[in-house]
Amino acid sequence: MRYTDPDLKYCLKCDEEYRAEIINCVACNVELISGSEKLRLEDEAKTKLRSRSMEISPDDEMANIRKGPLGEMKQLQALLATQSIPSLVAGEKSNCGKGCCGSDVYLKIKVADGAEATEVLAQEFKRTTALDFHDLSNAHAVFDTGAMSSTCPACGFTFPTTESTCPDCGLCF
């Protein structure tokens, strides 16, 4: 964990450190907070984590948040536990139990923890895929053979549709 200097400023979004006279984060264009304020927010978050119950009662309303292989769901369950978000891994009721109906299971959380659990899983997805740093502005682009040119959804390069491969990144269409 990095030391937080109370006399410096910090970006809440990217956690970059700035001199005290700087007002906005260069990368995120958001207003910076003082180191003292950052320390206060971190203390509040730690207190909230310590006070959260990891117990799940039969009365708790549960929701499926993810479906996948047992190993992957166990890893996500452990990740949620680091943030004091209780969860269960459960199979489908329709599963015959003989191993022929698929091996996916559900990761279940309390409905009340939905927003925080979703944020934790989204941050983990960004961390493990590096999509936080990838430009997704062209992800909606469609390769239309009837058009004169097309934009590659992977890299944003515009090229004639007479080519079936993006000349910039090599994506095949």
Secondary structure as a PSIPRED ss2 file (coil, helix, strand):
# PSIPRED VFORMAT (PSIPRED V4.0)

   1 M C   1.000  0.000  0.000
   2 R C   1.000  0.000  0.000
   3 Y C   1.000  0.000  0.000
   4 T C   1.000  0.000  0.000
   5 D C   1.000  0.000  0.000
   6 P C   1.000  0.000  0.000
   7 D C   1.000  0.000  0.000
   8 L C   1.000  0.000  0.000
   9 K E   0.000  0.000  1.000
  10 Y E   0.000  0.000  1.000
  11 C C   1.000  0.000  0.000
  12 L C   1.000  0.000  0.000
  13 K C   1.000  0.000  0.000
  14 C C   1.000  0.000  0.000
  15 D C   1.000  0.000  0.000
  16 E C   1.000  0.000  0.000
  17 E E   0.000  0.000  1.000
  18 Y E   0.000  0.000  1.000
  19 R C   1.000  0.000  0.000
  20 A C   1.000  0.000  0.000
  21 E C   1.000  0.000  0.000
  22 I C   1.000  0.000  0.000
  23 I C   1.000  0.000  0.000
  24 N E   0.000  0.000  1.000
  25 C C   1.000  0.000  0.000
  26 V C   1.000  0.000  0.000
  27 A C   1.000  0.000  0.000
  28 C C   1.000  0.000  0.000
  29 N C   1.000  0.000  0.000
  30 V C   1.000  0.000  0.000
  31 E E   0.000  0.000  1.000
  32 L C   1.000  0.000  0.000
  33 I E   0.000  0.000  1.000
  34 S E   0.000  0.000  1.000
  35 G H   0.000  1.000  0.000
  36 S H   0.000  1.000  0.000
  37 E H   0.000  1.000  0.000
  38 K H   0.000  1.000  0.000
  39 L H   0.000  1.000  0.000
  40 R H   0.000  1.000  0.000
  41 L H   0.000  1.000  0.000
  42 E H   0.000  1.000  0.000
  43 D H   0.000  1.000  0.000
  44 E H   0.000  1.000  0.000
  45 A H   0.000  1.000  0.000
  46 K H   0.000  1.000  0.000
  47 T H   0.000  1.000  0.000
  48 K H   0.000  1.000  0.000
  49 L H   0.000  1.000  0.000
  50 R H   0.000  1.000  0.000
  51 S H   0.000  1.000  0.000
  52 R C   1.000  0.000  0.000
  53 S C   1.000  0.000  0.000
  54 M C   1.000  0.000  0.000
  55 E C   1.000  0.000  0.000
  56 I C   1.000  0.000  0.000
  57 S C   1.000  0.000  0.000
  58 P C   1.000  0.000  0.000
  59 D C   1.000  0.000  0.000
  60 D C   1.000  0.000  0.000
  61 E C   1.000  0.000  0.000
  62 M E   0.000  0.000  1.000
  63 A E   0.000  0.000  1.000
  64 N E   0.000  0.000  1.000
  65 I E   0.000  0.000  1.000
  66 R E   0.000  0.000  1.000
  67 K E   0.000  0.000  1.000
  68 G E   0.000  0.000  1.000
  69 P E   0.000  0.000  1.000
  70 L H   0.000  1.000  0.000
  71 G H   0.000  1.000  0.000
  72 E H   0.000  1.000  0.000
  73 M H   0.000  1.000  0.000
  74 K H   0.000  1.000  0.000
  75 Q H   0.000  1.000  0.000
  76 L H   0.000  1.000  0.000
  77 Q H   0.000  1.000  0.000
  78 A H   0.000  1.000  0.000
  79 L H   0.000  1.000  0.000
  80 L H   0.000  1.000  0.000
  81 A H   0.000  1.000  0.000
  82 T H   0.000  1.000  0.000
  83 Q C   1.000  0.000  0.000
  84 S C   1.000  0.000  0.000
  85 I C   1.000  0.000  0.000
  86 P C   1.000  0.000  0.000
  87 S E   0.000  0.000  1.000
  88 L E   0.000  0.000  1.000
  89 V E   0.000  0.000  1.000
  90 A E   0.000  0.000  1.000
  91 G C   1.000  0.000  0.000
  92 E C   1.000  0.000  0.000
  93 K C   1.000  0.000  0.000
  94 S C   1.000  0.000  0.000
  95 N C   1.000  0.000  0.000
  96 C C   1.000  0.000  0.000
  97 G C   1.000  0.000  0.000
  98 K C   1.000  0.000  0.000
  99 G C   1.000  0.000  0.000
 100 C C   1.000  0.000  0.000
 101 C C   1.000  0.000  0.000
 102 G C   1.000  0.000  0.000
 103 S C   1.000  0.000  0.000
 104 D E   0.000  0.000  1.000
 105 V E   0.000  0.000  1.000
 106 Y E   0.000  0.000  1.000
 107 L E   0.000  0.000  1.000
 108 K E   0.000  0.000  1.000
 109 I E   0.000  0.000  1.000
 110 K E   0.000  0.000  1.000
 111 V H   0.000  1.000  0.000
 112 A H   0.000  1.000  0.000
 113 D H   0.000  1.000  0.000
 114 G H   0.000  1.000  0.000
 115 A H   0.000  1.000  0.000
 116 E H   0.000  1.000  0.000
 117 A H   0.000  1.000  0.000
 118 T H   0.000  1.000  0.000
 119 E H   0.000  1.000  0.000
 120 V H   0.000  1.000  0.000
 121 L H   0.000  1.000  0.000
 122 A H   0.000  1.000  0.000
 123 Q H   0.000  1.000  0.000
 124 E H   0.000  1.000  0.000
 125 F H   0.000  1.000  0.000
 126 K H   0.000  1.000  0.000
 127 R H   0.000  1.000  0.000
 128 T H   0.000  1.000  0.000
 129 T H   0.000  1.000  0.000
 130 A C   1.000  0.000  0.000
 131 L H   0.000  1.000  0.000
 132 D H   0.000  1.000  0.000
 133 F H   0.000  1.000  0.000
 134 H C   1.000  0.000  0.000
 135 D C   1.000  0.000  0.000
 136 L C   1.000  0.000  0.000
 137 S C   1.000  0.000  0.000
 138 N C   1.000  0.000  0.000
 139 A C   1.000  0.000  0.000
 140 H C   1.000  0.000  0.000
 141 A C   1.000  0.000  0.000
 142 V C   1.000  0.000  0.000
 143 F C   1.000  0.000  0.000
 144 D C   1.000  0.000  0.000
 145 T C   1.000  0.000  0.000
 146 G C   1.000  0.000  0.000
 147 A C   1.000  0.000  0.000
 148 M C   1.000  0.000  0.000
 149 S E   0.000  0.000  1.000
 150 S E   0.000  0.000  1.000
 151 T E   0.000  0.000  1.000
 152 C C   1.000  0.000  0.000
 153 P C   1.000  0.000  0.000
 154 A C   1.000  0.000  0.000
 155 C C   1.000  0.000  0.000
 156 G C   1.000  0.000  0.000
 157 F C   1.000  0.000  0.000
 158 T E   0.000  0.000  1.000
 159 F E   0.000  0.000  1.000
 160 P E   0.000  0.000  1.000
 161 T C   1.000  0.000  0.000
 162 T C   1.000  0.000  0.000
 163 E C   1.000  0.000  0.000
 164 S C   1.000  0.000  0.000
 165 T E   0.000  0.000  1.000
 166 C C   1.000  0.000  0.000
 167 P C   1.000  0.000  0.000
 168 D C   1.000  0.000  0.000
 169 C C   1.000  0.000  0.000
 170 G C   1.000  0.000  0.000
 171 L C   1.000  0.000  0.000
 172 C E   0.000  0.000  1.000
 173 F C   1.000  0.000  0.000
